[in-house]
Amino acid sequence: MSSWYSIEVFDGATSASVWAEAYRDVLIETAITQGATDWSWHRHTWGVVFEVSFAGEGAWDGFTNLPVVRAALDSVPDPVTGLIVYRGRGGSSGAQYPRKPRPLLGSGSAALPLPWTLGFEESLHLSALGLTRANLVGAGL
């Protein structure tokens, strides 16, 4: 059974897309020579993700320990916080399958505005406060 692994590169001083253009061919060729069964690149607004599938964990370890891969990972645009390497796929979800959408909070409901018509009693209370219906309508209430 093959396992997926991901390399996420975030934008930094330069764009992660520029990094991907520079190292894409080298990473794919190296992955194939190490026994990769499938791979894909994903561009996002925050950076890029390189997903690769290997038949076993030993092939992944061999891939990541090669000097050419180490050099590519060392040259990401943001060397401090711009690189995440993990097992799984899904573009920052870390799971083998992309996340399912969560249910909406509060069942997706929102309070609807209630119709407000001023009757005789409400206008007496408002006039005691120094407000009139014209003032409320003019204020957008």
C-alpha positions as CSV (number, residue, x, y, z in Angstrom):
1,M,0.0,0.0,0.0
2,S,1.4,3.4,-0.9
3,S,1.5,6.3,1.4
4,W,1.2,10.0,0.6
5,Y,3.7,12.6,2.0
6,S,3.5,16.4,1.6
7,I,5.9,19.3,1.5
8,E,4.3,22.7,2.1
9,V,6.2,25.8,1.2
10,F,4.9,29.2,2.3
11,D,5.6,32.6,0.8
12,G,8.4,34.5,2.4
13,A,10.9,37.1,1.1
14,T,10.0,35.7,-2.4
15,S,7.1,33.8,-3.7
16,A,6.8,30.1,-3.1
17,S,5.8,29.7,-6.7
18,V,9.2,30.9,-7.8
19,W,10.8,28.3,-5.5
20,A,8.5,25.6,-7.0
21,E,9.5,26.6,-10.6
22,A,13.2,26.4,-9.6
23,Y,13.0,23.0,-7.9
24,R,10.0,21.3,-9.4
25,D,11.8,19.2,-12.0
26,V,14.6,18.2,-9.6
27,L,12.2,17.1,-6.9
28,I,10.0,15.1,-9.4
29,E,13.0,13.4,-11.0
30,T,14.5,12.5,-7.6
31,A,11.1,11.2,-6.4
32,I,10.7,9.0,-9.4
33,T,14.3,7.5,-9.0
34,Q,13.4,6.8,-5.4
35,G,10.3,4.9,-6.3
36,A,7.5,7.4,-6.2
37,T,4.2,6.1,-7.6
38,D,2.4,9.4,-7.9
39,W,2.9,13.1,-7.3
40,S,1.2,16.4,-7.7
41,W,1.8,20.1,-7.2
42,H,-0.9,22.5,-5.8
43,R,-0.6,26.3,-5.8
44,H,-2.4,28.3,-3.1
45,T,-2.7,31.9,-2.2
46,W,-0.2,31.3,0.6
47,G,2.3,29.1,-1.2
48,V,2.7,25.6,-2.8
49,V,2.3,22.0,-1.8
50,F,4.2,19.1,-3.3
51,E,2.4,15.8,-2.6
52,V,4.2,12.6,-3.4
53,S,3.3,8.9,-2.9
54,F,5.8,6.2,-2.1
55,A,5.3,2.4,-1.7
56,G,6.9,2.5,1.7
57,E,8.3,4.7,4.4
58,G,11.8,3.7,3.6
59,A,11.6,5.2,0.1
60,W,10.3,8.5,1.6
61,D,13.2,8.6,4.1
62,G,15.6,7.9,1.3
63,F,14.1,10.7,-0.7
64,T,14.2,13.3,2.0
65,N,17.8,12.4,3.0
66,L,19.2,13.0,-0.5
67,P,21.5,16.0,-0.7
68,V,19.5,17.5,-3.7
69,V,16.2,17.3,-1.7
70,R,17.9,18.8,1.4
71,A,19.3,21.6,-0.7
72,A,15.8,22.4,-2.1
73,L,14.2,22.3,1.4
74,D,17.0,24.6,2.8
75,S,16.3,27.2,0.1
76,V,12.6,27.8,0.8
77,P,11.6,31.5,0.8
78,D,11.0,31.6,4.5
79,P,13.6,29.4,6.2
80,V,12.2,29.8,9.7
81,T,8.5,29.2,9.4
82,G,7.9,28.6,5.7
83,L,8.3,24.8,5.5
84,I,6.1,21.9,6.7
85,V,6.9,18.3,5.9
86,Y,4.5,15.6,7.0
87,R,2.9,12.3,6.2
88,G,-0.5,12.6,4.4
89,R,-2.1,14.7,1.8
90,G,-4.7,17.4,1.7
91,G,-2.9,20.7,1.5
92,S,-2.3,21.6,5.2
93,S,-5.0,19.3,6.6
94,G,-2.4,16.6,7.4
95,A,-4.9,13.8,6.6
96,Q,-4.9,11.2,3.9
97,Y,-8.2,12.6,2.6
98,P,-9.2,16.2,2.5
99,R,-11.4,17.4,5.3
100,K,-15.1,17.3,5.1
101,P,-16.9,20.6,5.7
102,R,-18.0,21.2,9.2
103,P,-21.6,21.9,10.2
104,L,-22.6,25.5,10.5
105,L,-22.6,26.9,14.1
106,G,-26.1,27.3,15.4
107,S,-27.5,25.2,12.5
108,G,-26.8,28.1,10.1
109,S,-29.6,30.2,11.5
110,A,-29.6,33.9,12.1
111,A,-32.0,36.2,13.8
112,L,-34.4,37.7,11.3
113,P,-35.5,41.3,11.7
114,L,-39.0,41.5,13.1
115,P,-41.5,43.8,11.5
116,W,-41.9,46.9,13.7
117,T,-45.0,49.0,13.5
118,L,-45.7,51.7,16.0
119,G,-49.0,51.5,17.6
120,F,-50.7,54.0,19.9
121,E,-49.1,52.7,23.1
122,E,-45.6,52.7,21.6
123,S,-45.9,56.3,20.4
124,L,-47.0,57.4,24.0
125,H,-43.9,55.8,25.4
126,L,-41.7,57.3,22.7
127,S,-43.2,60.8,23.2
128,A,-42.4,60.5,26.9
129,L,-38.7,60.0,25.9
130,G,-38.8,63.0,23.6
131,L,-38.8,60.9,20.4
132,T,-41.3,61.0,17.6
133,R,-42.0,58.6,14.8
134,A,-40.4,61.1,12.3
135,N,-37.2,61.1,14.3
136,L,-37.0,57.3,14.3
137,V,-37.7,57.0,10.6
138,G,-35.1,59.8,9.8
139,A,-32.5,57.9,12.0
140,G,-33.2,54.7,10.1
141,L,-34.9,52.9,13.0
